[in-house]
Amino acid sequence: MTDALTRQPDVDKIELGEISDSLGFLLRVAQIQVFERFFDSLGGHGLKPGEFTVLWVIGLNPGLRQGAVARILSIKPAHMTKLTGRLVDRGLVSRATPADDRRAVRLSLSPEGQRFVAANRTAFIEHHHDERNYLSPDEIETLIGLLKKLTGLDTHASQS
């Protein structure tokens, strides 16, 4: 009798059962694959996909409150504070505390951050276009629409 612990299953034959239809499981696997491709194209800058996304959003919305960035990108406040600190330490982001609300923190790209985003914009956009190589244009449109609906991002102002 073969011991089940000593057998090495072939990766192509691993049974996933009902989890293969789990939205959370499939989204997580897709996220990991997309992040790996991100690191292949933009990882040389020492930024994670979420960090570049934060820079991107701040660049499009200078002076936005740190909490608003965290909410729209579903980043926990404590993690956002650390992430912002790293971006400030790298000289990419500037923080300002408004006189009318000393608890708020407004974020803007520093001049170095503006140069960084401008210099890497094409690679960032190309990365997002490369994500689409596995689906037809109609499938992409449907998937993006469904993900926006699932995440609630379809209720926000137009994302350009």
N, C-alpha and C positions, 0 to 999 in steps of 0.2 A: 504494500500500500504506500502510495506516495504521500509524504508529509506536505500538507498545504503550505506550511511556512517555508519550506525549502524550494518549492517550485517558483520559478521566475516567469510570471505571466508576460506574454507579448503585449507591448503597449497598445497595438492595434486591436487587441482582444479584451481590454479591460472593460468590465461591465460597470456602467454608471447607474443603471436602473432609473428610477423616477427623477433622480437629481438632474438627469440630462435635459429635463423639461423645466427646471427651476430657473425662473427669471434671475434671481440673485446669483445663482451659480454661473449662468451664462454671461451675465453682465460682468462679473468678477473676472472670468477667464478672458473675455474680450478686453477688459481694462488692462490686464496684465500684458496681453499681446500688444496692445496699442502703446503702452508705456515702454515696452522693450524696443519697439520701432522708434519711439521718441528718443530714447537714449542712443540708438544707433545714429540718428541724424543730428540731434542737438545736445546730446549728453556731454560733449566735450567742454561745455561751458560750465559744468558743475551745478547745473540747475535741474530740479525735478520738474516734471510736467506741470504740477500744480503751482510751482513757484513762477514759471514762465507765464502761466495763465493769470496769476495775480498781477504780474507786471503788465501784461496785456490789458487787463481790465482797468488798472490804475491809469495807464497811458491814455485810454479812451475816456476816462472819467476823472480827470485831475481834481483833487480836493475832496474826493469821496471819503466818507467816514469809514474807518477800518471795520467797524461792525457791519456796515452795509456790504462791504466786499465779502466778509466772512459769511453773511447770510446768503447772498446770491450764489456763492460758490460752495455752500454747505460745508464750511470749515468751522470747526469748534473754536470758540473765542480764545481759549488758552493756546491752541495750536496756531491760530492766526497771529497772536501776539509774538510767539516765537518765530514764526515765518517772517513776519514783518521785521523783527529784530535782525534776522540774518540778511535780509535784503538791504536794510539800512547799513549794517556793518560792511556789506560789499559795496556800498556807495551807490546803489541803484535806486533807492527810494528815500524820500524825505518825509518826515512826520511833522505835523504842526498841530498845536492845540488851540482851538478857537477861543477867543476871549469870552465869548458868550456861553460857552459850555466847556469847562475845564476837564470834564470827564471824557470828552470826545477826542478822537485822534483822526485828523484828516491826512490822507496819503496822496503824494504826488511823486512822479518819477523825477529823480535828480537829473541834471544834465547828462551824467554818465548813463543813467537808466534809459533816458530818451535815446541816446546813441546806441545802447545795447539793443533795445527793442527794434529800432530802425534797422540796425545791421543784421538782425536775425529774423526780421519779419518774413522775408521770403522763405527761409528754411522752415519756419513755424507753419506758414500757410501750406507749403509743399508737403509737410508732414501730414497735415489734415487732408490734403488731396490724396495722398498715398493711402490713407485709411479707407478710402472709397474704392480702391482697386479690386476689392473682393466682391463688390455688389454692383448691380446695374444702377443707372441713375434713378430709375423708378423705385428700386429697393432702398436706395440711400434716402430718397425723399420720404418714403414711408417710415423708415426706421427713425430718422431724425424727428419727424412729426410725432411719432409714438413716444419716443424718449422725452421730447419736450413736454408732452402731455403727462407722461408718467412722473416727471420731476417737477411739474408745475411751472416750468420755464416758458410754456406757451402763453402764460398769463402776463408775462413781463413785456415791456416795450420791445420793439423790433430789435433783434440782435443782428448787427451787420458785420 
